[in-house]
Amino acid sequence: MHQSGINMEQVKSYNRAMIIKYICEHKTASRVDIASECGLTPAAVTQIISPLIRDEIIVEVGTSGKQKGAGRRKVLLSMNYENIYLYSINIGRIESSIAITDINGDVAAMTHIPTDNKATPEQYLKVIANACVKLSDGVKEPIRNKIKGASVGIPGVVDIENGIAVRAYGVWEQSVLVKQILAKELGMPVIIQNDVNAFARAELLFGDGRYKDNLLIVKWGQGVGGAIVIDGNVYGNKERKTAEIGHMIVDPQGDICSCGKRGCLETRASYKKLNSIIPFEPEDFAGAFEKGDEKQKKELEEVISLFALALVNACELAAPEKIILCGPLFKDELVRNKLKQSMILIDPSFKNDRLIFTKLYDKEEYLGPVAEFLHRAVFGLKF
């Protein structure tokens, strides 16, 4: 039966990605094991593997065991992680990070620069490009020569095909040709993605998402972001919309949000708003509860309740197996426990173990763009 929208190039791209993902997950694998586990013929595996070895993306790393009968030992394959490096760029509302990493997320160098909201987008992107070049000047030449491109995470609505930040909430008010500007300045390929969608990809490749098909990723930091994973794929519709948890309306009479709507969760739960209630560092949200007076504590508790309401509603729609929390405001267990308690008050059937904190916290600011680079530049997938 003919299936519209599917062609052989897409099948080859999918099979290539499946093989690379299998090797990434298992660290080493033989052609025989890959064929068996991925449901491909040995000939198809060889056809896909050969150019990957030629391009030094995959390498042979020895042998292991014997095949049944008198066959030769299996030749093991592994990702050549150290052959491909990239600039992993995360643009935030207050601060942006730039790292040079390999495709396994191992960092060679890293820096942070303040996000300059007074500069034009083009001016600020040139600052980022200059910071990339300066960072690369400080690493060893073999690493510098292996930097193949840049991957950018940015909040808000992103046109990934054309590399445009359509609406980077809290960063820029207008659409910005991020890919075009950075590619010109750096002289190399550039890809961009919504920052939380990119981190969802990291969870699928490196974190707890490897073991679950349906996830809700929720980030609480400078703003509130979200991503939905359905059947192992990060969701995004044709209008480039993602799971914008922060822009769920929780107070119809509330303040106007940066997205243009009124009363979004982010108008109550952004770090800037919380910091106006009681000053605190992002990673010490629990300390704000402890040192605040009764009025301040009540306001913070109200925010937790609104956040819980948004998450319970999101769970009814997305039905995730797990909700993975990330971002500095979720770092402290006290905050996570308060959120769980509020969710159970709203929905007594909610199970505590559905809500987990990311195991990738220490790599959060750079691993998302790395995973997106793997997905699109190495795996060769566009979806």
TAWO-V68464 format. One record per backbone hydrogen bond with DSSP energy under -1.0 kcal/mol. CO is the residue of the C=O (numbers start at 1). NH is the residue of the N-H. E is the energy in kcal/mol with one decimal. If there is no record, write none. Layout:
BEGIN
CO_NH_E + CO_NH_E
END
This chain:
BEGIN
3_6_-1.3 + 7_11_-1.9 + 8_12_-2.8 + 9_13_-2.4 + 10_14_-2.6 + 11_15_-2.8 + 12_16_-2.6 + 13_17_-2.3 + 14_18_-2.6 + 15_19_-2.2 + 16_20_-2.4 + 17_21_-2.9 + 18_22_-2.0 + 19_23_-2.3 + 20_24_-2.7 + 21_25_-2.6 + 22_26_-1.9 + 23_27_-1.3 + 26_28_-3.0 + 29_77_-2.7 + 30_34_-2.4 + 31_35_-2.6 + 32_36_-2.2 + 33_37_-2.9 + 34_38_-2.5 + 35_40_-1.7 + 41_45_-2.2 + 42_46_-2.4 + 43_47_-2.3 + 44_48_-1.7 + 45_49_-3.0 + 46_50_-2.4 + 49_53_-2.3 + 50_54_-2.4 + 51_55_-2.2 + 52_57_-2.6 + 52_58_-1.6 + 53_56_-1.4 + 57_80_-3.0 + 59_78_-2.4 + 62_76_-3.2 + 74_64_-1.7 + 76_61_-2.5 + 77_29_-1.7 + 78_59_-2.8 + 79_81_-1.5 + 80_83_-2.1 + 81_84_-1.1 + 81_103_-1.0 + 84_103_-1.0 + 85_148_-2.9 + 86_101_-1.9 + 87_151_-2.9 + 88_99_-2.2 + 89_153_-3.0 + 90_97_-2.3 + 94_115_-2.3 + 96_113_-2.6 + 97_90_-2.5 + 98_111_-2.7 + 99_88_-3.4 + 100_108_-3.5 + 100_109_-1.3 + 101_86_-2.2 + 102_105_-1.9 + 106_102_-1.8 + 109_100_-2.9 + 111_98_-2.7 + 113_96_-3.0 + 115_117_-1.0 + 120_124_-2.6 + 121_125_-2.6 + 122_126_-1.7 + 123_127_-1.6 + 124_128_-2.2 + 125_129_-2.5 + 126_130_-2.5 + 127_131_-2.1 + 128_132_-2.2 + 129_133_-2.2 + 130_134_-2.5 + 131_135_-2.3 + 132_136_-2.4 + 133_137_-1.8 + 136_139_-1.3 + 140_144_-2.4 + 141_145_-2.6 + 143_146_-1.4 + 144_147_-1.2 + 146_85_-2.6 + 149_87_-2.3 + 150_191_-2.2 + 151_89_-3.0 + 152_193_-2.1 + 153_91_-2.8 + 154_195_-1.6 + 157_166_-1.1 + 157_167_-1.9 + 159_163_-1.1 + 159_164_-2.0 + 163_179_-2.5 + 164_159_-3.1 + 164_166_-1.2 + 165_176_-1.9 + 167_157_-1.8 + 167_169_-1.4 + 168_171_-2.7 + 168_172_-1.8 + 176_165_-2.5 + 176_178_-2.0 + 177_181_-2.5 + 178_182_-2.6 + 179_183_-2.6 + 180_184_-1.7 + 181_185_-2.1 + 182_186_-3.0 + 183_187_-1.9 + 189_150_-2.2 + 191_152_-2.5 + 193_154_-1.9 + 194_198_-2.5 + 195_199_-1.8 + 196_200_-2.3 + 197_201_-1.8 + 198_202_-1.6 + 199_203_-2.2 + 200_204_-1.9 + 201_205_-1.8 + 202_206_-3.4 + 207_210_-1.5 + 208_211_-1.7 + 213_232_-2.9 + 214_321_-2.4 + 214_322_-1.1 + 215_229_-2.8 + 216_324_-2.3 + 217_227_-2.1 + 218_326_-2.6 + 219_225_-2.5 + 220_329_-2.0 + 223_221_-2.9 + 225_219_-2.6 + 227_217_-3.1 + 228_235_-3.2 + 229_215_-1.8 + 230_233_-1.8 + 233_230_-2.8 + 237_240_-2.1 + 241_237_-1.8 + 242_244_-2.0 + 243_245_-2.0 + 244_247_-1.8 + 245_248_-1.7 + 246_266_-2.7 + 248_265_-2.0 + 251_254_-2.8 + 255_263_-3.3 + 257_260_-1.6 + 261_257_-3.6 + 263_250_-2.5 + 263_251_-1.7 + 264_267_-1.3 + 265_268_-1.6 + 265_269_-2.2 + 266_270_-1.7 + 270_274_-2.6 + 271_275_-2.9 + 274_277_-1.0 + 274_278_-1.9 + 281_284_-2.5 + 284_288_-1.0 + 285_289_-1.3 + 286_290_-1.7 + 287_291_-2.3 + 288_292_-1.4 + 293_297_-2.9 + 294_298_-2.2 + 295_299_-2.0 + 296_300_-2.3 + 297_301_-2.5 + 298_302_-2.0 + 299_303_-1.6 + 300_304_-2.0 + 301_305_-2.2 + 302_306_-2.3 + 303_307_-2.6 + 304_308_-2.6 + 305_309_-2.2 + 306_310_-2.2 + 307_311_-2.3 + 308_312_-2.7 + 309_313_-2.2 + 310_314_-2.2 + 311_315_-2.5 + 312_316_-1.6 + 313_317_-1.2 + 314_318_-3.0 + 315_319_-2.2 + 322_216_-1.9 + 323_356_-2.7 + 324_218_-2.6 + 325_358_-2.7 + 326_220_-2.2 + 327_330_-1.5 + 328_331_-1.3 + 332_336_-1.6 + 333_337_-2.8 + 334_338_-2.0 + 335_339_-2.1 + 336_340_-2.4 + 337_341_-2.6 + 338_342_-2.1 + 339_343_-2.4 + 340_344_-2.3 + 341_345_-1.8 + 342_346_-1.6 + 343_347_-3.0 + 347_350_-2.4 + 351_354_-1.8 + 352_355_-1.6 + 354_323_-3.7 + 356_325_-3.1 + 360_363_-1.8 + 361_364_-1.5 + 363_366_-1.3 + 363_367_-2.7 + 366_370_-1.3 + 367_371_-2.6 + 368_372_-2.4 + 369_373_-2.2 + 370_374_-2.4 + 371_375_-2.5 + 372_376_-2.4 + 373_377_-2.4 + 373_378_-1.4 + 374_379_-3.8 + 375_381_-2.3
END
